[in-house]
Amino acid sequence: MPKLAFPKFSLTKALENAFFKNRLTQNELKILKSHCESYQDLELPEWKPSILRAYSSYFGFMTALKARSAVEQCFEAGHLKPQAYDIVDIGAGTLGASLGVLDFFKSHKLEVSSLLAVDKDHQAVEWASEEFKDFIPTNFGFRKRFPSASKHRPQILIFANILTELGLKEIGFEPHRNLKLKEFFLKPLKELHEDSLVIIIEPSTHETNTNLLKLRDWIRSRYHILLPCTHEAECPALAQKEWCHEEWSYRAPARFWSIVKYLRFRKKLLSFGFLVLGNQANRFQESMARVVSREIPSKGRCEKWLCSAGKRWKESKLLRHRNTENQAFYEAARGGVIDCISTDCHRPD
C-alpha cells in the first residue's frame, strides 16, 4: 500500500553541472525571455539554433526535474519492476524528459535498454544528444513519427508538454472529438506491455491542467490511472471547476536561479500536472486520499482539500485534536497520500 511523501526533488550533481556548465550570454537570455513571452501569449515560438542552449538551461532543466519526480513516484508506488526498460520520449525537444528519467535510473542502478527520441524537428534532438552525450545510452535513436508501442518489451513512454505543443490550449476542447489526440494516445498505444508506463507531463496553468484532467477522464476507460490519483473514478476537480497539480520542493544551482531572476519568474516550487497510465492495476486502497491543496489558513484549525474515490472535499480538524494516530493529516503537504481511516478523515458520500 503506497504512501507517497518526498523531500526535495533534485537531479544528480553531474547532470546539474551539464545543464549549467556555461553561463548564458545576455543575448541568449534575451532570446529565452522572448521565447517565454510567446508561450505566455499562447503562441508556439519557432525553433532556432540560437535558442537551444538557453531553452535547455531553463525549460529542459525544469522538464528533467518533473520527469525525474514522476518516475520516482512510479518507483515508490511499486510500478517499476527490476528489469530493463526502453525509454520513448515523445516530443523530445532538447531531451529534458529523457535526461530526467535516465538520471533516476542511473541513480537507482536500474537498466535502460534503449532511448528513442521522437520529434518532428531534428535539430533540437541532435544538439542535445551531443551536448549531453555522456548521459545518453549507446542504443539511442531518433524518429520523426511515433512508432507503435511494443507489447513484447517494457517501455516508459513519456509525453512532456504535448498538449501545449499540439496547440490545445483552449479550455473548451473535447478529447473524444479531437483527431490529434486520438493519433497520439490511442493509435500508437493500442498494445502496451503489461509493465509499460505512460507518463504525461504538462505545465500547471489553469487551461492546460483542465485539458489534462479532461484527457484523464477520456482515457481512463482504456488504461488504468496509476498516478497521481488514488482512484480511477471521474475527476471530481473537473466537476467543481477546479484544477489539480503538483507542488514539490526542489533543488537547483545558482545559475538556474540567476535565469529565473532575469525572467522575473517565481519558481520556488516545482509545479506541474502529470498522469501515469498503464495496464497494471492502481495500487492504492479505497481509503487512501491525496492532499490536493496547500494548507488553508484558519485560526485554530488545520484545513486541506482531499481527493479519494471520486470525491474532493475540504477536511477540517482542530489543532488541539492532533494526536499520534491522525498526525499524518496535519503533516501532509500537497501531493501527499494519507489513510482516511487512521487519520479519521470523513469522505462525503
C-alpha positions as CSV (number, residue, x, y, z in Angstrom):
1,M,0.0,0.0,0.0
2,P,2.0,3.0,-1.2
3,K,2.1,6.1,1.0
4,L,3.9,8.8,-1.0
5,A,5.9,11.6,0.6
6,F,9.1,13.1,-0.7
7,P,11.8,15.5,0.4
8,K,13.2,18.0,-2.2
9,F,13.5,16.6,-5.7
10,S,16.8,17.1,-7.4
11,L,19.0,15.9,-10.3
12,T,22.4,14.4,-9.7
13,K,25.2,17.0,-9.4
14,A,26.7,15.6,-12.6
15,L,23.6,16.3,-14.6
16,E,23.1,19.7,-13.0
17,N,26.6,20.6,-14.0
18,A,26.0,19.5,-17.5
19,F,22.9,21.8,-17.8
20,F,24.7,24.8,-16.4
21,K,28.4,24.3,-17.4
22,N,28.3,27.5,-19.4
23,R,26.8,30.8,-18.3
24,L,24.2,32.1,-20.7
25,T,25.1,35.3,-22.6
26,Q,22.9,38.4,-22.4
27,N,21.8,37.7,-26.0
28,E,20.8,34.2,-25.1
29,L,18.9,35.5,-22.1
30,K,17.0,38.0,-24.3
31,I,16.1,35.2,-26.8
32,L,14.9,33.0,-23.9
33,K,12.7,35.8,-22.5
34,S,11.2,36.3,-25.9
35,H,10.5,32.6,-26.1
36,C,8.8,32.6,-22.7
37,E,6.7,35.6,-23.7
38,S,5.4,33.7,-26.8
39,Y,4.3,30.9,-24.5
40,Q,2.5,33.3,-22.2
41,D,0.7,34.8,-25.2
42,L,-0.4,31.2,-26.1
43,E,1.7,31.1,-29.2
44,L,4.2,28.5,-30.2
45,P,7.6,30.1,-31.0
46,E,9.8,28.7,-33.8
47,W,12.8,26.6,-33.0
48,K,16.0,28.4,-33.9
49,P,19.6,27.2,-33.2
50,S,20.2,30.3,-31.1
51,I,17.6,29.3,-28.6
52,L,18.7,25.7,-27.9
53,R,21.2,26.2,-25.1
54,A,19.1,28.8,-23.3
55,Y,16.0,26.7,-23.7
56,S,17.7,23.7,-22.3
57,S,19.1,25.6,-19.3
58,Y,15.6,26.7,-18.3
59,F,12.8,24.6,-19.9
60,G,15.0,21.5,-20.3
61,F,16.2,21.6,-16.7
62,M,12.7,22.0,-15.4
63,T,11.3,19.2,-17.6
64,A,14.1,16.9,-16.4
65,L,13.1,17.6,-12.8
66,K,9.5,17.0,-13.5
67,A,10.2,13.7,-15.3
68,R,12.5,12.5,-12.6
69,S,9.9,13.3,-9.9
70,A,7.2,11.5,-11.9
71,V,9.3,8.3,-12.4
72,E,10.4,8.5,-8.8
73,Q,6.8,8.4,-7.7
74,C,6.2,5.4,-10.0
75,F,9.1,3.7,-8.3
76,E,7.9,4.4,-4.8
77,A,4.3,3.3,-5.7
78,G,5.7,-0.1,-6.9
79,H,5.1,0.4,-10.6
80,L,8.7,0.0,-11.7
81,K,9.9,-3.6,-11.9
82,P,13.6,-4.7,-11.6
83,Q,14.1,-5.2,-15.4
84,A,15.4,-3.3,-18.4
85,Y,13.2,-0.6,-19.9
86,D,13.1,1.1,-23.3
87,I,12.5,4.8,-23.0
88,V,10.5,6.6,-25.7
89,D,10.4,10.4,-25.4
90,I,7.6,11.9,-27.5
91,G,8.1,15.5,-28.5
92,A,11.7,15.1,-27.2
93,G,13.0,18.6,-28.0
94,T,16.2,19.1,-26.1
95,L,15.8,15.8,-24.3
96,G,14.9,17.2,-20.9
97,A,12.3,14.5,-20.1
98,S,14.7,11.8,-21.2
99,L,17.5,13.1,-19.1
100,G,15.3,13.2,-16.0
101,V,14.3,9.6,-16.4
102,L,17.8,8.5,-17.2
103,D,19.1,10.3,-14.2
104,F,16.7,8.5,-11.9
105,F,17.5,5.1,-13.5
106,K,21.3,5.6,-13.1
107,S,20.9,6.8,-9.5
108,H,19.0,3.7,-8.6
109,K,21.1,1.3,-10.7
110,L,18.2,0.4,-12.9
111,E,18.8,-0.7,-16.5
112,V,17.9,1.2,-19.7
113,S,17.9,-0.9,-22.9
114,S,17.5,2.0,-25.3
115,L,16.3,5.6,-25.8
116,L,14.2,6.6,-28.7
117,A,13.6,10.4,-29.2
118,V,10.6,11.3,-31.3
119,D,10.2,14.8,-32.7
120,K,9.2,16.4,-36.0
121,D,12.2,18.7,-35.7
122,H,15.6,17.0,-35.6
123,Q,17.8,20.0,-34.8
124,A,17.0,20.2,-31.0
125,V,17.4,16.5,-30.6
126,E,20.7,16.5,-32.4
127,W,22.0,19.4,-30.4
128,A,21.0,17.8,-27.1
129,S,22.3,14.3,-28.0
130,E,25.8,15.9,-28.5
131,E,25.6,18.3,-25.5
132,F,24.6,15.5,-23.1
133,K,26.4,12.6,-24.8
134,D,27.8,11.4,-21.5
135,F,24.3,10.8,-20.2
136,I,22.7,9.2,-23.4
137,P,22.7,5.4,-23.7
138,T,24.7,3.9,-26.6
139,N,21.5,2.4,-28.0
140,F,20.0,5.8,-29.0
141,G,17.7,6.5,-31.9
142,F,15.6,9.3,-33.5
143,R,12.4,9.2,-35.4
144,K,10.0,11.9,-36.7
145,R,6.9,9.8,-36.2
146,F,5.8,8.0,-33.1
147,P,6.1,4.2,-33.6
148,S,3.6,1.8,-32.2
149,A,4.2,0.8,-28.6
150,S,5.6,-2.7,-28.0
151,K,3.6,-5.4,-26.3
152,H,6.8,-7.5,-26.1
153,R,9.1,-5.1,-24.3
154,P,8.6,-3.0,-21.2
155,Q,8.7,0.7,-22.0
156,I,8.5,4.1,-20.4
157,L,6.7,6.3,-22.8
158,I,6.9,10.0,-21.8
159,F,4.8,12.8,-23.3
160,A,6.1,16.1,-22.0
161,N,4.2,19.3,-22.9
162,I,2.3,17.5,-25.7
163,L,-1.0,19.3,-25.1
164,T,0.9,22.6,-25.2
165,E,2.9,21.6,-28.3
166,L,-0.3,20.4,-30.1
167,G,-1.7,23.9,-29.6
168,L,-4.6,22.6,-27.5
169,K,-4.7,25.5,-25.0
170,E,-8.3,26.4,-25.4
171,I,-10.1,25.4,-22.2
172,G,-13.2,24.0,-24.0
173,F,-11.6,21.3,-26.1
174,E,-13.2,17.9,-26.1
175,P,-10.8,15.0,-26.2
176,H,-13.2,12.5,-27.8
177,R,-13.7,14.7,-30.8
178,N,-10.0,15.6,-31.3
179,L,-8.3,13.6,-34.1
180,K,-4.8,14.8,-32.9
181,L,-5.3,13.3,-29.5
182,K,-6.5,10.0,-31.0
183,E,-3.5,9.9,-33.2
184,F,-1.1,10.5,-30.2
185,F,-2.7,8.5,-27.5
186,L,-4.9,5.7,-29.0
187,K,-3.3,4.5,-32.2
188,P,0.3,4.2,-31.0
189,L,-0.6,2.9,-27.6
190,K,-3.0,0.3,-28.8
191,E,-1.0,-2.5,-27.4
192,L,1.2,-2.0,-24.3
193,H,3.4,-4.4,-22.5
194,E,1.9,-5.3,-19.1
195,D,4.7,-3.5,-17.3
196,S,4.9,-0.4,-19.6
197,L,4.2,3.1,-18.2
198,V,2.8,6.1,-20.0
199,I,3.8,9.3,-18.3
200,I,2.2,12.6,-19.4
201,I,3.6,15.9,-18.0
202,E,2.1,19.3,-18.6
203,P,2.5,22.9,-17.2
204,S,0.4,23.9,-14.2
205,T,-1.6,26.6,-16.0
206,H,-5.3,26.5,-15.4
207,E,-6.2,26.0,-19.0
208,T,-3.6,23.2,-19.7
209,N,-4.4,21.5,-16.4
210,T,-8.1,21.5,-17.2
211,N,-7.4,19.9,-20.5
212,L,-5.1,17.3,-18.8
213,L,-8.0,16.4,-16.5
214,K,-10.3,16.0,-19.4
215,L,-7.8,13.8,-21.1
216,R,-7.6,11.7,-17.9
217,D,-11.4,11.1,-17.9
218,W,-11.4,10.4,-21.6
219,I,-8.6,7.8,-21.5
220,R,-9.4,6.1,-18.2
221,S,-11.6,3.5,-19.8
222,R,-8.7,2.4,-21.9
223,Y,-5.8,2.3,-19.4
224,H,-5.5,2.2,-15.6
225,I,-4.9,5.5,-13.9
226,L,-1.9,4.8,-11.7
227,L,-0.7,8.2,-10.5
228,P,-1.2,10.8,-9.1
229,C,-4.7,9.7,-8.4
230,T,-5.6,7.2,-5.7
231,H,-8.7,6.3,-7.6
232,E,-9.9,5.8,-11.2
233,A,-13.3,7.4,-11.0
234,E,-14.2,10.6,-12.9
235,C,-12.1,13.6,-11.7
236,P,-14.1,15.5,-9.1
237,A,-12.0,18.6,-9.6
238,L,-13.5,19.0,-13.1
239,A,-17.0,18.7,-11.7
240,Q,-16.1,21.5,-9.2
241,K,-14.4,23.6,-12.0
242,E,-11.1,23.3,-10.1
243,W,-7.7,22.2,-11.2
244,C,-5.2,19.7,-9.7
245,H,-1.5,19.9,-9.9
246,E,1.8,19.1,-8.1
247,E,3.8,21.5,-6.0
248,W,7.1,20.0,-4.8
249,S,10.2,21.4,-3.2
250,Y,13.3,21.1,-5.4
251,R,16.9,21.9,-5.5
252,A,18.6,23.9,-8.3
253,P,22.0,25.5,-8.7
254,A,22.8,29.2,-8.6
255,R,23.0,29.6,-12.3
256,F,19.4,28.5,-12.7
257,W,18.2,31.0,-10.1
258,S,20.0,33.7,-12.0
259,I,18.0,32.8,-15.1
260,V,14.8,32.9,-13.0
261,K,15.7,36.3,-11.6
262,Y,16.3,37.6,-15.1
263,L,13.0,36.3,-16.4
264,R,11.2,37.7,-13.3
265,F,9.5,34.4,-12.6
266,R,8.5,32.8,-9.3
267,K,9.8,29.2,-9.2
268,K,10.1,28.4,-5.6
269,L,8.1,25.2,-6.1
270,L,8.2,22.6,-8.9
271,S,4.6,23.0,-10.2
272,F,3.2,20.8,-13.0
273,G,0.4,18.4,-13.8
274,F,1.0,14.7,-14.6
275,L,-0.7,11.4,-15.3
276,V,0.7,7.9,-15.3
277,L,-1.2,5.3,-17.2
278,G,-0.7,1.6,-17.8
279,N,-2.1,-1.9,-17.8
280,Q,-1.1,-2.5,-14.2
281,A,-3.7,-2.1,-11.5
282,N,-3.9,1.0,-9.4
283,R,-2.1,0.1,-6.1
284,F,-3.9,2.4,-3.7
285,Q,-6.6,1.2,-1.3
286,E,-10.0,2.8,-1.4
287,S,-9.4,4.5,2.0
288,M,-6.3,6.4,0.6
289,A,-6.7,10.1,-0.1
290,R,-4.3,12.6,-1.8
291,V,-3.9,16.1,-0.5
292,V,-4.7,18.3,-3.4
293,S,-4.2,21.8,-1.9
294,R,-1.9,23.7,0.4
295,E,-3.0,24.1,4.0
296,I,-5.7,26.7,4.1
297,P,-5.0,29.4,6.7
298,S,-7.5,29.1,9.5
299,K,-7.3,30.1,13.2
300,G,-7.0,27.1,15.4
301,R,-7.7,24.6,12.7
302,C,-5.9,22.6,10.0
303,E,-7.8,22.6,6.7
304,K,-6.9,20.9,3.4
305,W,-8.6,19.7,0.3
306,L,-8.5,15.9,-0.1
307,C,-9.4,13.6,-3.1
308,S,-10.4,10.0,-2.7
309,A,-12.6,7.5,-4.5
310,G,-14.0,10.1,-6.9
311,K,-14.7,12.7,-4.1
312,R,-13.0,16.0,-3.5
313,W,-13.7,17.7,-0.2
314,K,-12.3,20.1,2.4
315,E,-11.2,18.3,5.6
316,S,-11.0,20.5,8.7
317,K,-9.6,19.5,12.1
318,L,-8.9,21.5,15.3
319,L,-5.3,21.8,16.0
320,R,-5.9,20.7,19.6
321,H,-7.2,17.4,18.3
322,R,-3.9,16.4,16.8
323,N,-2.5,13.1,18.1
324,T,-0.2,10.3,17.1
325,E,-2.9,8.5,15.1
326,N,-4.0,11.4,13.0
327,Q,-0.8,13.4,12.7
328,A,-0.3,12.3,9.1
329,F,-3.2,14.6,8.1
330,Y,-1.6,17.6,9.8
331,E,1.8,16.9,8.4
332,A,0.9,16.1,4.8
333,A,1.7,18.6,2.1
334,R,0.1,18.9,-1.3
335,G,0.7,15.6,-3.2
336,G,1.0,13.6,0.0
337,V,-1.1,10.5,0.4
338,I,-2.8,9.6,3.7
339,D,-5.2,6.9,5.0
340,C,-8.6,8.3,5.8
341,I,-9.3,5.6,8.3
342,S,-6.3,6.0,10.5
343,T,-6.4,9.9,10.3
344,D,-10.2,9.9,10.9
345,C,-10.9,11.9,7.7
346,H,-14.5,11.8,6.5
347,R,-15.1,11.4,2.8
348,P,-18.5,12.6,1.7
349,D,-21.0,10.0,0.5
